[in-house]
């Protein structure tokens, strides 16, 4: 007879346990900072007519059914509701999270902390006490319930995400004094998905929306977050129009980068206060190996090898003969190519070009061809561009001739759009690496002429309606001509001076590897600048990913699905109607 492992036996026992088994956080009469007005209850319970608060003073863990044995990951997810530290109100979110993570193979447990806010203490204090104790109890239950005590994650919302950040960053600071042997167990967590964290900047830490939108010379990240040696990897999610400022998430992300803690940052244009991008959080967990062994990587060019969705094709030079500004003998001849879909479903146009350090560029490589094929499949017209490289001589900046080519190409596309059944006022640009820097030039500086007009085409504007920057390089002053020396993390690494951010600056989508030497802060600080201008952009960073993350990627990760972020952005903004 084969020996049954302790883990398998624990999983078997766990399956037989009843759903919604409640476990008190504190022993009787041992709860620290007890206050008579506080309860431990979700709002679906506390708002019942027969609710008796005296029977619900104790915060608790609510254990759900274990996942199916054949799906069990050996991990546990702690679910934390928001509610302004006044109540635990996210009943629907807790239900959805429980169902999704149980399906993925995680033991799930709902953590219900004390509310409303304590009197005479910081608004988070009693919840933090409950939280540290709750993590210890979850860790204590690990063997019994069949999960690894070092595979404990948190998913949270709003005030619950403020609490989630405390648990993720500050486990080495005791929230309460030891009461029994349970408190000898560590209270760190191993990863966190943090949705819309409230009260994270100093203009909101007293429990209000961000009074100055989370930025200003006297506004910083709250000092309650200690970022100690047990700080865990995180996936941060925030709406661009959240009154509890998304700068909380960008500032937390920046500190994680300084500490070299893998992290993702997902910022959603035009979204308010809410939990967005659950599947992005799951991709983060998969990339980090929390869901199991990561799948073998696949080449992007192999996945999108066919031009079957392309219909009409044409190619033309960017400049009339003898009219190209700043000609350089060593540079290639720039041209554009039209790739019309067989079935046109939108009047929008996407211009795409590659990176290559401004030393080379290739409209048929992995940074361009798969995206144009993807968009052709969606029914969208694509224009690819080969701009002049290598870098110009004669004292010109590295991007000068490429910028001239881009402005001219946009004007040509605008001049031909109507004849092709397209909208001349729905044009976007997309570039990777140096091409991402070029995209920033096109998006932020269209009112600045890069050359003198040569014909009537140059009377047309060269502004665009959106931009997409895939790991843009050279965007901060600590990396103007190479990898970012400080990782772009410090305050003296500011945006490159060539970006005008004029009145025609368009919204952008940024996608960047968290581990890129051409740092993700190139994208984050540009997003922050646009946010201050009132321009709603979208941003996604990808944990553990380097430059050119998409060339070869594992199914089920953000590196694999990155092109879907492009279509989602275009759809959310209404550009692809």
C-alpha positions in Angstrom: 0.0 0.0 0.0 1.4 3.4 -1.0 2.2 5.8 1.8 -0.2 8.8 1.9 1.7 12.0 2.3 0.8 14.5 5.0 0.0 17.1 2.4 -2.3 14.9 0.4 -4.1 13.8 3.6 -4.5 17.4 4.7 -5.9 18.3 1.3 -8.4 15.4 1.6 -9.5 16.5 5.1 -9.7 20.1 3.9 -12.2 19.1 1.1 -14.5 17.6 3.7 -14.6 20.7 5.9 -17.8 22.8 5.9 -17.9 26.0 3.9 -17.9 29.3 5.7 -16.4 28.0 8.9 -15.8 31.0 11.2 -12.7 31.4 13.4 -12.4 34.1 16.0 -9.4 36.3 15.6 -8.8 36.8 19.3 -9.1 34.7 22.5 -11.9 35.7 24.8 -11.1 39.0 26.7 -7.7 39.3 24.9 -8.6 41.6 22.1 -6.3 44.7 22.2 -7.8 48.2 22.1 -11.4 46.9 22.4 -14.0 49.6 21.7 -17.6 49.2 22.4 -18.8 50.7 19.1 -16.9 48.3 16.9 -18.2 45.1 15.3 -16.8 42.3 13.2 -19.4 41.8 10.4 -19.8 42.3 6.6 -22.5 44.7 5.6 -24.8 42.1 4.3 -25.1 40.8 7.8 -24.8 44.1 9.8 -27.7 45.7 7.8 -30.2 43.0 8.6 -33.1 44.1 10.7 -32.5 41.6 13.4 -28.7 42.2 13.6 -27.5 42.4 17.2 -24.1 44.2 17.4 -23.3 42.7 20.8 -23.2 39.3 19.3 -20.7 40.4 16.6 -18.0 42.2 18.5 -15.3 39.7 17.4 -13.4 40.0 14.1 -13.1 36.7 12.4 -11.8 34.5 9.6 -14.4 32.9 7.4 -12.9 29.7 5.8 -14.4 28.6 2.5 -14.4 25.1 0.9 -11.0 23.9 -0.2 -10.3 23.7 -3.9 -10.6 20.5 -5.8 -7.6 18.2 -4.9 -6.5 18.0 -8.5 -6.3 21.8 -8.8 -4.8 22.6 -5.4 -1.8 24.9 -5.7 -0.8 24.6 -2.0 -1.5 28.3 -1.5 -4.0 30.4 0.4 -5.6 33.7 -0.5 -6.8 36.1 2.3 -9.7 38.3 1.0 -10.0 41.8 2.5 -13.0 44.1 1.9 -12.9 47.8 1.8 -15.3 50.2 3.4 -13.4 53.4 4.5 -12.6 51.6 7.8 -16.2 52.3 8.6 -17.5 48.9 7.6 -16.7 45.8 5.5 -18.9 46.4 2.4 -17.4 44.6 -0.6 -19.7 41.6 -0.3 -19.8 41.1 -4.1 -16.1 41.3 -4.5 -15.4 38.8 -1.8 -17.8 36.4 -3.5 -16.2 36.9 -6.9 -12.6 36.6 -5.5 -13.5 33.4 -3.6 -15.0 31.8 -6.7 -12.1 32.7 -9.0 -9.3 31.8 -6.6 -10.9 28.6 -5.5 -11.2 27.6 -9.1 -7.5 28.4 -9.6 -6.6 26.0 -6.7 -6.3 28.3 -3.7 -7.7 27.8 -0.2 -9.7 31.1 0.3 -10.5 32.8 3.6 -12.4 36.0 4.1 -10.8 38.3 6.8 -13.4 40.5 8.6 -11.8 43.1 10.7 -13.2 45.6 13.3 -15.1 48.6 12.1 -16.1 51.4 12.3 -12.9 53.5 12.9 -11.5 53.4 16.4 -11.7 56.5 18.6 -8.5 58.1 19.8 -6.3 55.9 17.6 -5.2 56.0 14.0 -8.1 55.0 11.7 -6.3 51.7 10.7 -5.0 50.7 14.2 -7.5 48.1 15.3 -7.8 46.6 11.7 -4.0 46.3 11.6 -4.0 44.5 14.9 -6.7 42.2 13.6 -4.7 41.8 10.4 -1.4 40.7 11.9 -3.2 38.3 14.2 -5.3 37.0 11.2 -2.1 36.2 9.2 -0.6 34.3 12.1 -3.8 32.3 12.5 -3.8 31.5 8.7 -0.2 30.4 8.9 -1.1 28.2 12.0 -3.9 26.6 9.9 -1.7 25.8 7.0 -0.8 22.1 7.8 -4.3 21.3 8.8 -5.8 22.8 5.7 -3.2 21.6 3.2 -1.4 24.7 2.1 2.1 25.9 2.4 2.6 28.4 5.2 4.9 30.4 2.9 2.3 30.6 0.1 -0.1 33.1 1.7 -1.4 35.9 -0.5 -3.7 38.8 0.0 -6.2 40.5 -2.4 -7.8 43.7 -1.1 -9.8 46.8 -1.9 -9.7 50.5 -0.8 -9.3 50.8 3.0 -8.7 47.0 2.9 -5.9 47.8 0.5 -4.4 50.3 2.9 -4.5 47.4 5.4 -3.1 45.1 2.7 -0.2 47.4 2.2 0.5 47.5 6.0 0.5 43.7 6.0 2.7 43.6 2.9 5.3 46.2 3.9 5.3 46.4 7.7 5.1 42.9 9.2 8.3 43.5 11.3 6.6 46.3 13.2 4.3 44.9 16.0 0.8 46.3 15.8 0.0 44.8 19.3 1.7 43.1 22.2 2.0 39.4 22.4 -0.8 37.5 24.1 -0.1 33.8 23.4 2.0 31.4 21.4 0.1 32.2 18.2 1.9 35.5 18.3 5.2 33.7 18.0 4.4 32.9 14.4 5.5 35.4 11.7 2.8 37.7 10.3 4.4 38.4 6.9 2.5 37.6 3.7 4.1 36.3 0.5 2.4 38.4 -2.2 -0.4 40.9 -2.5 -2.9 42.1 -5.1 -3.7 45.7 -4.0 -6.7 47.4 -5.5 -7.3 51.1 -5.2 -5.5 51.6 -1.9 -7.0 54.5 0.1 -5.3 57.0 2.5 -1.8 56.2 1.2 -0.6 59.8 0.6 -0.1 62.4 3.3 -3.0 64.5 1.9 -5.4 61.7 2.7 -3.9 59.6 5.5 -6.4 61.0 8.1 -9.1 59.1 6.3 -10.3 61.4 3.5 -10.0 61.5 -0.3 -6.7 63.0 -1.5 -7.1 66.7 -0.9 -4.4 67.6 -3.6 -4.8 64.5 -5.8 -1.8 62.9 -4.1 0.9 65.1 -5.5 2.7 68.3 -4.6 6.0 69.3 -3.1 4.6 68.7 0.4 2.7 65.5 -0.4 4.5 62.2 0.1 3.7 58.5 0.6 2.4 57.9 4.2 5.2 57.0 6.6 3.0 54.2 8.1 4.3 51.8 5.5 7.7 50.7 6.7 9.0 48.7 3.7 10.9 46.3 5.8 13.0 43.2 4.8 9.8 41.0 4.6 8.1 43.3 2.0 6.5 41.1 -0.5 6.0 41.2 -4.3 2.8 43.1 -5.3 0.4 43.8 -8.1 -1.0 47.3 -7.7 -4.2 48.4 -9.5 -5.7 51.9 -9.6 -8.1 54.0 -11.6 -6.8 57.2 -13.1 -9.8 59.2 -11.7 -9.8 57.7 -8.3 -10.3 60.4 -5.6 -8.1 58.2 -3.4 -5.1 59.1 -5.6 -3.4 56.6 -7.9 -0.2 58.3 -6.8 -0.3 56.0 -3.8 0.2 53.1 -6.2 3.0 54.8 -8.2 4.8 55.8 -5.1 4.6 52.3 -3.6 5.8 50.9 -6.9 8.7 53.2 -7.0 9.8 52.1 -3.5 9.4 48.4 -4.4 11.7 49.1 -7.4 14.3 50.7 -5.2 14.2 47.6 -3.0 14.3 45.3 -6.1 11.1 43.6 -5.0 9.3 42.3 -8.1 6.1 44.2 -8.7 3.4 45.2 -11.3 1.6 48.4 -11.6 -1.7 48.6 -13.5 -3.3 52.1 -14.0 -6.6 52.4 -15.8 -7.5 55.5 -17.7 -10.8 57.2 -16.9 -11.6 54.7 -14.1 -12.8 55.9 -10.6 -12.6 54.1 -7.3 -12.9 50.3 -7.9 -11.2 47.0 -8.3 -10.0 46.6 -11.9 -7.9 44.0 -13.8 -8.4 40.9 -11.7 -7.0 38.8 -14.6 -3.8 41.0 -14.6 -3.4 40.1 -10.9 -3.7 36.5 -11.8 -1.2 36.8 -14.6 1.2 38.4 -12.1 0.7 35.4 -9.7 1.3 33.0 -12.6 4.5 34.9 -13.7 5.8 34.8 -10.1 5.2 31.0 -9.9 2.5 31.2 -7.2 -0.1 29.3 -9.3 2.3 26.5 -10.2 5.1 25.9 -12.7 5.1 28.5 -15.3 4.5 27.3 -18.9 7.2 27.0 -21.5 7.8 30.2 -23.4 6.6 30.6 -27.0 8.0 32.9 -29.8 5.7 35.8 -30.7 6.6 35.6 -34.4 5.5 32.0 -34.4 2.2 32.8 -32.8 1.5 35.6 -35.4 3.2 34.3 -38.5 0.4 34.8 -41.0 -0.8 37.8 -43.1 -4.1 36.1 -43.9 -6.1 38.9 -42.4 -4.4 41.5 -44.6 -6.0 42.7 -47.7 -4.7 45.6 -49.8 -1.0 46.4 -49.4 1.0 49.4 -50.7 4.4 51.0 -50.1 5.7 54.6 -50.6 8.6 56.8 -49.7 8.2 59.3 -46.9 9.9 62.1 -48.8 9.8 63.3 -52.4 13.1 62.9 -54.2 15.6 65.6 -53.2 13.3 67.1 -50.5 14.4 65.1 -47.4 15.6 67.4 -44.6 19.0 66.8 -43.1 20.0 64.0 -45.5 22.7 61.7 -44.2 24.8 59.5 -46.5 24.9 56.6 -44.0 21.1 56.5 -43.3 18.5 54.2 -44.9 15.7 55.5 -47.0 12.5 56.0 -45.0 9.2 54.6 -46.2 5.7 53.7 -45.1 3.5 50.6 -45.8 -0.2 50.4 -45.8 -1.7 47.1 -44.4 -5.4 47.2 -44.9 -7.5 44.4 -43.3 -9.6 42.2 -45.5 -12.6 43.2 -43.5 -12.5 46.8 -42.3 -14.3 47.2 -38.9 -13.0 50.6 -37.8 -12.0 53.8 -39.4 -9.1 54.2 -37.0 -5.4 53.9 -38.1 -2.5 52.6 -36.2 1.1 53.6 -37.2 3.7 51.2 -35.9 7.6 51.2 -36.0 10.3 49.3 -34.2 13.1 50.2 -31.8 16.8 49.6 -32.4 18.6 52.3 -30.3 18.2 54.7 -33.2 20.9 52.7 -34.9 18.6 50.4 -36.9 14.9 49.6 -37.3 12.9 46.9 -39.0 9.1 47.0 -39.8 9.1 43.3 -40.2 10.5 42.3 -36.9 8.9 41.0 -33.7 8.1 44.5 -32.4 6.0 45.3 -35.4 4.7 42.4 -37.5 2.8 40.5 -34.9 1.0 43.7 -33.7 0.0 44.7 -37.2 -1.3 41.2 -37.9 -3.2 41.2 -34.6 -4.8 44.6 -35.5 -5.6 43.5 -39.0 -7.4 40.5 -37.5 -9.4 43.0 -35.5 -10.4 44.8 -38.7 -8.0 47.8 -38.2 -5.8 49.5 -40.8 -2.1 49.6 -39.9 0.7 51.7 -41.4 4.2 50.5 -40.7 7.1 52.9 -41.0 10.8 52.5 -41.5 12.5 55.7 -40.3 16.1 56.8 -40.9 18.8 55.1 -39.0 21.6 54.9 -37.9 21.8 58.0 -35.8 22.5 61.3 -37.7 25.8 63.1 -37.5 26.6 66.8 -37.6 25.5 67.6 -34.1 21.9 66.5 -34.5 20.2 64.7 -31.6 19.9 60.9 -32.0 16.2 61.1 -32.7 16.1 64.1 -35.0 15.8 62.5 -38.4 13.4 59.8 -37.1 11.2 62.5 -35.7 11.2 64.3 -39.0 10.1 61.0 -40.7 7.4 60.4 -38.1 5.9 63.9 -38.5 5.9 63.6 -42.3 4.4 60.0 -42.1 1.6 61.1 -39.9 0.8 63.9 -42.4 0.9 61.5 -45.3 -1.5 59.1 -43.5 -3.8 61.9 -42.7 -3.8 63.1 -46.3 -4.7 59.6 -47.6 -7.2 58.5 -44.9 -10.5 59.6 -46.4 -9.7 58.1 -49.8 -9.2 54.7 -48.0 -12.5 55.0 -46.1 -10.7 56.0 -42.9 -10.9 58.8 -40.4 -8.0 61.4 -40.6 -8.7 62.4 -37.1 -8.3 58.9 -35.6 -4.6 58.2 -35.9 -2.4 56.6 -33.3 1.3 55.8 -33.1 3.1 52.8 -31.5 6.8 52.2 -31.0 9.0 50.0 -28.8 12.3 51.0 -27.0 13.8 53.8 -29.1 10.6 53.6 -31.0 8.8 54.2 -27.7 10.9 57.4 -27.2 10.0 58.4 -30.8 6.3 57.8 -29.8 6.7 60.2 -26.9 8.1 62.8 -29.3 5.1 62.3 -31.6 2.6 62.5 -28.8 4.0 65.3 -26.7 5.6 67.6 -29.3 3.5 67.8 -32.4 3.2 71.6 -32.3 7.0 71.8 -32.6 8.2 71.6 -36.2 11.0 69.1 -36.8 11.5 70.4 -40.4 10.4 73.2 -42.7 7.4 72.4 -44.9 8.1 71.2 -48.4 4.6 70.9 -49.9 0.8 71.1 -49.2 0.9 67.8 -47.2 3.0 69.7 -44.6 0.1 72.1 -44.1 -1.7 69.3 -42.3 -1.3 68.9 -38.6 0.9 66.0 -37.3 -0.8 65.5 -34.0 -2.2 62.1 -33.1 -5.2 61.0 -31.0 -3.3 58.4 -29.0 0.1 56.8 -28.5 1.3 53.4 -27.4 4.7 53.1 -25.8 6.2 49.7 -25.4 9.2 49.8 -23.0 10.1 53.4 -24.1 13.9 54.1 -23.7 15.8 57.3 -23.2 12.9 59.1 -21.5 14.5 60.1 -18.2 17.7 62.1 -17.5 19.5 59.1 -15.9 19.2 57.2 -19.1 19.3 59.7 -22.0 21.5 57.5 -24.1 21.3 54.0 -22.5 20.0 52.0 -19.6 18.8 54.1 -16.6 21.7 54.5 -14.1 19.4 54.9 -11.1 16.6 52.8 -12.5 14.7 56.0 -12.9 13.6 55.7 -9.3 15.1 58.9 -7.7 13.6 62.4 -7.9 16.5 63.8 -9.8 15.8 61.4 -12.7 13.3 63.7 -14.6 11.7 63.6 -18.0 14.0 64.2 -21.0 14.0 67.9 -22.1 13.0 67.2 -25.7 9.4 66.3 -24.7 7.3 69.5 -25.0 4.1 68.2 -23.5 2.2 70.8 -25.6 -1.5 71.4 -25.8 -2.0 68.6 -28.3 -0.5 65.9 -26.1 -2.5 62.8 -26.5 -3.4 60.0 -24.0 -1.1 57.0 -24.0 -0.9 53.3 -23.2 2.4 52.2 -21.6 3.5 48.6 -21.3 6.9 48.0 -19.7 8.9 45.2 -18.1 9.5 45.7 -14.4 13.0 44.4 -14.6 14.0 46.4 -17.7 17.4 48.1 -17.7 15.6 50.9 -19.8 13.6 51.3 -16.7 9.8 51.0 -16.2 10.0 54.4 -14.5 10.4 55.9 -18.0 6.8 54.9 -18.5 5.6 55.6 -14.9 7.0 59.1 -14.7 5.5 60.0 -18.1 2.2 58.7 -16.9 2.5 60.8 -13.8 3.2 63.9 -15.9 0.2 63.3 -18.1 -1.9 62.7 -15.0 -0.9 66.1 -13.7 -2.0 67.6 -17.0 -5.4 66.0 -16.8 -4.6 63.5 -19.5 -6.0 60.0 -18.7 -3.5 57.4 -19.8 -3.1 53.6 -19.1 -0.1 51.8 -17.8 0.9 48.1 -17.2 4.3 46.9 -15.9 5.1 43.2 -15.9 6.9 41.5 -13.0 10.4 40.0 -13.6 10.3 41.0 -17.3 13.2 42.6 -19.1 13.5 44.6 -22.4 11.8 42.9 -25.3 9.6 40.9 -23.0 7.2 39.9 -25.8 9.7 38.2 -28.1 9.3 35.0 -26.2 6.7 34.6 -23.4 4.8 32.1 -21.3 1.1 31.5 -21.9 -1.1 33.0 -19.2 1.3 35.8 -18.3 1.1 39.5 -19.1 4.0 39.2 -21.5 1.9 36.8 -23.6 -1.3 38.7 -23.6 0.1 42.2 -23.9 -1.5 42.9 -27.3 -4.9 42.5 -25.7 -4.1 45.5 -23.6 -3.7 47.5 -26.8 -7.2 46.6 -28.0 -8.7 47.1 -24.6 -7.2 50.6 -24.4 -8.4 51.5 -27.9 -11.9 50.2 -27.0 -12.1 51.9 -23.6 -11.1 55.2 -25.2 -13.5 54.7 -28.1 -10.7 55.1 -30.7 -11.5 51.9 -32.5 -15.3 52.5 -33.1 
